[in-house]
Amino acid sequence: TIVIVPCDREEMFRIAVELFYNRIPMAHFHAGDISKEGSFDDIARHMITLMCDIHFCNGEKAKKRVQTLLKTIGKSVKHVYNVGTTAFDNVKIDYSKVPDKPFDLVLYNVPTKKPEEMDRDLDKIERLLNKKTIWIYPNTDPGHWHIIGRIEQVKRKNENVITYVRLPHSQFLGLMKKCERFIGNISSMFLEAPYF
């Protein structure tokens, strides 16, 4: 049995620790990635890498990063592979949440390395809202409640803002594909969005 541990979120880190201590082999998708501005996810991702047995990387730079990390602790680099992104594996697109008029899509998470920039970023986002906007709640990184409070405040002032706590990936992709602007700081802006 090999368990697949994707990406870098704290939930995946907790699973990886449990599997590691129970000596259950793991394969890690998107090993070696780094976020553009740095985040808690980078640390979780590299810690998952150290616990995993097989590493699937998105590009040669990520592969080299994983190999360097593993070599520093004397682990084998035999099972480090450049397979590209998994963002497009089994893609399904659902347009059921797409409005019938032009809209913007917003998804902004806490900038974990620079939380002091959060209010400035949210001010910029709010100034951009000049049409129907779909704003999806952030992930659960520390400080997310501040963003949620701000979203709800904006929603009360601006009747063009629609919010969702969570959406299935297929509906999110439908919104991403059809939006006029995608505003925020999430990895989908660098993976899926350019494809669309």
DRENGULO-127637 format. One record per residue: residue number from 1; residue in three letters; x, y, z of N, C-alpha, C in turn. Coordinates in steps of 0.2 Angstrom, whole numbers, plus 5000, padded with zeros to 4 digits. Example, Ala and Ser with C-alpha at 12.3 -4.5 7.8 and 13.67 -1.06 7.14 Angstrom:
<atoms>
1,ALA,5066,4972,5039,5062,4978,5039,5066,4984,5039
2,SER,5064,4989,5035,5068,4995,5036,5064,5000,5039
</atoms>
This chain:
<atoms>
1,THR,5004,4994,5000,5000,5000,5000,5004,5006,5000
2,ILE,5003,5011,4996,5006,5017,4996,5000,5023,4996
3,VAL,5001,5027,5000,4996,5033,5001,4999,5039,4998
4,ILE,4994,5042,4994,4996,5048,4990,4994,5054,4995
5,VAL,4999,5058,4996,4999,5064,5000,5000,5070,4995
6,PRO,4994,5074,4994,4995,5080,4989,4997,5086,4992
7,CYS,5002,5090,4989,5003,5097,4990,5006,5098,4997
8,ASP,5002,5103,5001,5006,5107,5006,5002,5109,5012
9,ARG,4995,5108,5012,4991,5110,5017,4993,5107,5024
10,GLU,4991,5110,5029,4992,5108,5036,4988,5101,5037
11,GLU,4982,5100,5034,4979,5094,5035,4983,5088,5032
12,MET,4986,5090,5026,4990,5084,5023,4996,5083,5027
13,PHE,4999,5088,5030,5005,5087,5035,5003,5083,5041
14,ARG,4997,5084,5044,4995,5080,5049,4995,5072,5047
15,ILE,4992,5071,5041,4991,5064,5039,4998,5061,5037
16,ALA,5002,5065,5034,5009,5063,5033,5013,5061,5039
17,VAL,5012,5064,5045,5015,5063,5051,5013,5056,5053
18,GLU,5006,5055,5053,5003,5049,5056,5005,5043,5052
19,LEU,5006,5044,5045,5008,5038,5041,5015,5037,5042
20,PHE,5019,5042,5042,5026,5041,5044,5028,5037,5050
21,TYR,5025,5039,5055,5026,5035,5062,5023,5028,5062
22,ASN,5019,5027,5057,5016,5020,5056,5019,5016,5051
23,ARG,5025,5019,5048,5029,5016,5043,5025,5014,5036
24,ILE,5020,5018,5035,5016,5017,5029,5019,5021,5023
25,PRO,5021,5018,5017,5024,5022,5012,5019,5027,5009
26,MET,5023,5033,5007,5019,5038,5004,5022,5041,4998
27,ALA,5018,5043,4994,5020,5047,4987,5017,5054,4988
28,HIS,5021,5059,4986,5020,5066,4987,5019,5070,4981
29,PHE,5013,5072,4979,5012,5076,4973,5014,5084,4974
30,HIS,5017,5087,4969,5019,5094,4970,5025,5095,4975
31,ALA,5029,5090,4976,5035,5090,4980,5040,5096,4977
32,GLY,5043,5100,4981,5048,5104,4979,5045,5111,4977
33,ASP,5038,5112,4976,5036,5118,4974,5037,5123,4979
34,ILE,5037,5130,4977,5037,5135,4982,5032,5140,4980
35,SER,5029,5143,4985,5025,5149,4983,5028,5155,4981
36,LYS,5025,5159,4978,5028,5165,4975,5031,5170,4980
37,GLU,5027,5171,4986,5029,5175,4991,5031,5172,4997
38,GLY,5031,5165,4997,5032,5162,5003,5026,5161,5008
39,SER,5026,5155,5011,5020,5154,5015,5021,5149,5020
40,PHE,5017,5148,5025,5017,5142,5029,5017,5135,5025
41,ASP,5014,5136,5019,5013,5130,5015,5020,5127,5013
42,ASP,5024,5132,5012,5031,5130,5009,5034,5125,5015
43,ILE,5034,5127,5021,5037,5123,5026,5033,5116,5027
44,ALA,5027,5116,5027,5023,5110,5027,5025,5106,5021
45,ARG,5025,5108,5015,5027,5104,5009,5034,5101,5010
46,HIS,5039,5105,5012,5046,5102,5013,5046,5097,5019
47,MET,5042,5098,5024,5042,5093,5029,5039,5086,5027
48,ILE,5033,5087,5023,5030,5081,5020,5035,5078,5015
49,THR,5039,5081,5011,5044,5078,5007,5049,5074,5011
50,LEU,5051,5077,5017,5056,5073,5021,5053,5066,5023
51,MET,5046,5066,5024,5043,5060,5027,5041,5055,5021
52,CYS,5041,5057,5015,5038,5053,5009,5044,5049,5006
53,ASP,5041,5044,5003,5046,5039,4999,5046,5040,4992
54,ILE,5041,5043,4989,5041,5044,4982,5039,5051,4981
55,HIS,5042,5055,4976,5041,5062,4975,5040,5064,4968
56,PHE,5034,5066,4967,5032,5069,4960,5032,5076,4960
57,CYS,5036,5079,4956,5038,5086,4956,5035,5089,4949
58,ASN,5033,5096,4950,5031,5100,4945,5037,5104,4942
59,GLY,5041,5101,4938,5046,5104,4935,5053,5102,4937
60,GLU,5058,5104,4933,5065,5102,4935,5068,5106,4941
61,LYS,5066,5113,4942,5068,5116,4948,5065,5113,4954
62,ALA,5059,5111,4954,5056,5108,4960,5059,5101,4961
63,LYS,5061,5097,4956,5065,5091,4957,5071,5092,4960
64,LYS,5075,5097,4958,5082,5098,4961,5081,5101,4968
65,ARG,5076,5104,4970,5075,5107,4976,5074,5101,4981
66,VAL,5070,5096,4979,5068,5090,4982,5075,5086,4983
67,GLN,5078,5085,4978,5084,5081,4978,5089,5084,4983
68,THR,5090,5091,4983,5094,5094,4988,5092,5093,4995
69,LEU,5086,5094,4996,5083,5093,5003,5084,5086,5005
70,LEU,5083,5081,5001,5084,5074,5003,5091,5072,5005
71,LYS,5095,5075,5000,5103,5073,5001,5105,5076,5008
72,THR,5102,5082,5010,5105,5085,5016,5104,5081,5022
73,ILE,5099,5076,5022,5098,5071,5028,5100,5064,5026
74,GLY,5103,5063,5020,5105,5057,5018,5100,5052,5016
75,LYS,5094,5055,5013,5089,5050,5010,5091,5049,5003
76,SER,5088,5044,5000,5089,5042,4993,5085,5047,4989
77,VAL,5088,5049,4983,5085,5053,4978,5082,5049,4972
78,LYS,5082,5042,4973,5081,5038,4967,5074,5038,4965
79,HIS,5069,5040,4969,5062,5040,4968,5059,5047,4968
80,VAL,5063,5052,4964,5061,5059,4963,5060,5060,4956
81,TYR,5054,5062,4954,5052,5062,4947,5049,5069,4945
82,ASN,5050,5071,4939,5047,5077,4936,5041,5074,4932
83,VAL,5035,5075,4935,5029,5073,4931,5025,5079,4929
84,GLY,5027,5085,4931,5023,5091,4929,5017,5092,4934
85,THR,5013,5096,4933,5007,5098,4937,5002,5093,4937
86,THR,4999,5092,4943,4993,5087,4943,4986,5091,4943
87,ALA,4987,5098,4942,4981,5102,4942,4976,5101,4936
88,PHE,4978,5097,4931,4974,5096,4926,4972,5089,4925
89,ASP,4974,5085,4930,4972,5078,4930,4964,5077,4931
90,ASN,4961,5074,4927,4953,5073,4928,4949,5079,4929
91,VAL,4951,5084,4925,4947,5091,4925,4940,5090,4923
92,LYS,4936,5092,4927,4929,5093,4925,4927,5100,4927
93,ILE,4923,5103,4922,4921,5110,4923,4914,5111,4923
94,ASP,4911,5114,4928,4904,5115,4930,4903,5122,4930
95,TYR,4898,5125,4925,4897,5132,4924,4890,5134,4928
96,SER,4888,5129,4933,4882,5131,4936,4882,5137,4940
97,LYS,4887,5139,4943,4888,5145,4947,4890,5151,4943
98,VAL,4891,5151,4937,4893,5157,4933,4887,5161,4932
99,PRO,4888,5168,4934,4882,5173,4932,4881,5174,4925
100,ASP,4875,5177,4923,4874,5178,4916,4876,5185,4914
101,LYS,4880,5188,4918,4883,5195,4916,4891,5195,4918
102,PRO,4895,5199,4915,4902,5199,4917,4903,5200,4924
103,PHE,4908,5196,4927,4910,5196,4934,4917,5195,4935
104,ASP,4919,5197,4941,4926,5196,4944,4925,5190,4949
105,LEU,4931,5187,4950,4932,5181,4955,4937,5183,4959
106,VAL,4936,5183,4966,4941,5185,4971,4942,5179,4976
107,LEU,4948,5177,4977,4950,5172,4982,4956,5174,4985
108,TYR,4956,5177,4991,4962,5180,4994,4963,5176,5001
109,ASN,4969,5173,5002,4971,5170,5008,4976,5174,5012
110,VAL,4976,5173,5018,4981,5176,5023,4988,5176,5020
111,PRO,4992,5181,5019,4999,5181,5017,5003,5179,5023
112,THR,5004,5173,5024,5006,5170,5031,5013,5173,5032
113,LYS,5017,5174,5027,5024,5177,5029,5024,5185,5030
114,LYS,5018,5188,5028,5018,5195,5029,5011,5197,5030
115,PRO,5008,5195,5036,5001,5196,5038,5000,5204,5039
116,GLU,5005,5208,5040,5004,5215,5041,5001,5218,5034
117,GLU,5002,5215,5029,5000,5217,5022,4993,5216,5021
118,MET,4990,5212,5025,4983,5210,5023,4978,5215,5022
119,ASP,4978,5220,5027,4973,5226,5026,4974,5230,5020
120,ARG,4980,5231,5019,4982,5235,5013,4980,5231,5006
121,ASP,4981,5224,5006,4978,5220,5000,4971,5221,5000
122,LEU,4967,5220,5006,4960,5220,5006,4957,5227,5003
123,ASP,4961,5232,5005,4959,5239,5003,4959,5239,4995
124,LYS,4965,5237,4993,4966,5237,4985,4960,5232,4982
125,ILE,4959,5227,4985,4953,5222,4982,4947,5226,4982
126,GLU,4945,5229,4987,4939,5232,4988,4938,5238,4983
127,ARG,4943,5242,4982,4943,5247,4977,4942,5245,4970
128,LEU,4944,5238,4968,4943,5235,4962,4936,5233,4960
129,LEU,4932,5232,4965,4925,5229,4964,4921,5234,4961
130,ASN,4920,5234,4954,4915,5238,4951,4910,5235,4947
131,LYS,4909,5228,4948,4904,5224,4944,4902,5218,4948
132,LYS,4898,5214,4946,4896,5208,4949,4903,5204,4951
133,THR,4903,5202,4958,4909,5199,4960,4907,5193,4964
134,ILE,4911,5188,4963,4910,5182,4967,4916,5181,4971
135,TRP,4915,5181,4978,4921,5181,4982,4921,5175,4987
136,ILE,4926,5171,4986,4926,5164,4989,4930,5165,4996
137,TYR,4927,5162,5001,4931,5163,5008,4938,5160,5007
138,PRO,4942,5162,5012,4949,5160,5012,4950,5153,5015
139,ASN,4956,5150,5014,4958,5144,5018,4958,5146,5025
140,THR,4960,5141,5029,4959,5141,5037,4966,5143,5040
141,ASP,4971,5146,5036,4977,5149,5039,4975,5154,5045
142,PRO,4980,5154,5050,4978,5159,5055,4977,5166,5053
143,GLY,4972,5169,5055,4970,5176,5052,4965,5176,5047
144,HIS,4962,5170,5045,4957,5170,5040,4950,5173,5043
145,TRP,4949,5173,5049,4943,5176,5052,4943,5184,5050
146,HIS,4949,5187,5050,4949,5194,5048,4947,5195,5041
147,ILE,4949,5191,5037,4947,5191,5030,4940,5190,5029
148,ILE,4937,5185,5032,4930,5184,5032,4926,5189,5034
149,GLY,4928,5193,5040,4924,5198,5042,4924,5204,5037
150,ARG,4930,5205,5034,4930,5210,5029,4926,5208,5023
151,ILE,4926,5202,5021,4921,5200,5015,4914,5202,5017
152,GLU,4912,5200,5023,4905,5201,5025,4903,5208,5025
153,GLN,4908,5212,5028,4907,5220,5028,4907,5222,5021
154,VAL,4911,5220,5016,4910,5222,5009,4903,5220,5006
155,LYS,4901,5214,5008,4895,5211,5005,4889,5216,5007
156,ARG,4889,5218,5014,4884,5222,5016,4883,5229,5012
157,LYS,4889,5231,5010,4889,5238,5007,4888,5237,4999
158,ASN,4890,5232,4997,4890,5231,4989,4885,5225,4987
159,GLU,4880,5227,4985,4875,5221,4983,4877,5217,4977
160,ASN,4882,5219,4974,4885,5215,4968,4890,5210,4970
161,VAL,4891,5209,4977,4896,5204,4979,4892,5198,4982
162,ILE,4893,5192,4979,4891,5186,4981,4896,5182,4984
163,THR,4895,5178,4989,4900,5175,4993,4899,5167,4993
164,TYR,4904,5163,4993,4903,5156,4994,4909,5154,4999
165,VAL,4907,5150,5004,4912,5147,5009,4916,5142,5006
166,ARG,4914,5138,5002,4917,5133,4998,4913,5131,4992
167,LEU,4917,5129,4987,4914,5126,4981,4917,5120,4978
168,PRO,4914,5115,4975,4917,5110,4972,4922,5112,4967
169,HIS,4928,5109,4966,4933,5111,4962,4930,5112,4955
170,SER,4926,5108,4952,4923,5109,4946,4919,5116,4945
171,GLN,4916,5118,4950,4912,5124,4950,4917,5130,4950
172,PHE,4922,5129,4954,4927,5134,4955,4931,5135,4948
173,LEU,4932,5130,4944,4935,5130,4938,4931,5134,4933
174,GLY,4924,5132,4933,4920,5136,4929,4920,5143,4930
175,LEU,4920,5145,4936,4920,5152,4938,4927,5155,4935
176,MET,4932,5152,4936,4939,5154,4934,4939,5155,4927
177,LYS,4936,5150,4923,4937,5150,4916,4933,5156,4913
178,LYS,4927,5158,4916,4923,5163,4913,4923,5170,4916
179,CYS,4927,5171,4922,4928,5177,4925,4932,5182,4920
180,GLU,4930,5189,4921,4934,5194,4918,4941,5195,4921
181,ARG,4941,5195,4928,4947,5196,4932,4947,5191,4937
182,PHE,4953,5188,4939,4954,5184,4944,4958,5187,4949
183,ILE,4955,5189,4955,4959,5194,4960,4961,5189,4966
184,GLY,4967,5190,4968,4969,5186,4974,4976,5184,4974
185,ASN,4977,5179,4978,4984,5177,4979,4985,5169,4980
186,ILE,4981,5166,4976,4981,5158,4977,4985,5155,4971
187,SER,4987,5149,4973,4991,5145,4968,4987,5144,4961
188,SER,4981,5144,4961,4977,5143,4955,4978,5148,4950
189,MET,4980,5154,4952,4982,5160,4948,4988,5158,4944
190,PHE,4992,5154,4946,4998,5152,4943,4998,5145,4939
191,LEU,4993,5141,4941,4993,5134,4938,4987,5134,4933
192,GLU,4981,5134,4936,4975,5133,4931,4973,5139,4927
193,ALA,4974,5145,4930,4971,5151,4927,4975,5153,4920
194,PRO,4982,5152,4920,4985,5153,4913,4983,5148,4908
195,TYR,4981,5143,4910,4978,5138,4905,4972,5140,4902
196,PHE,4967,5143,4906,4961,5145,4903,4962,5152,4899
</atoms>
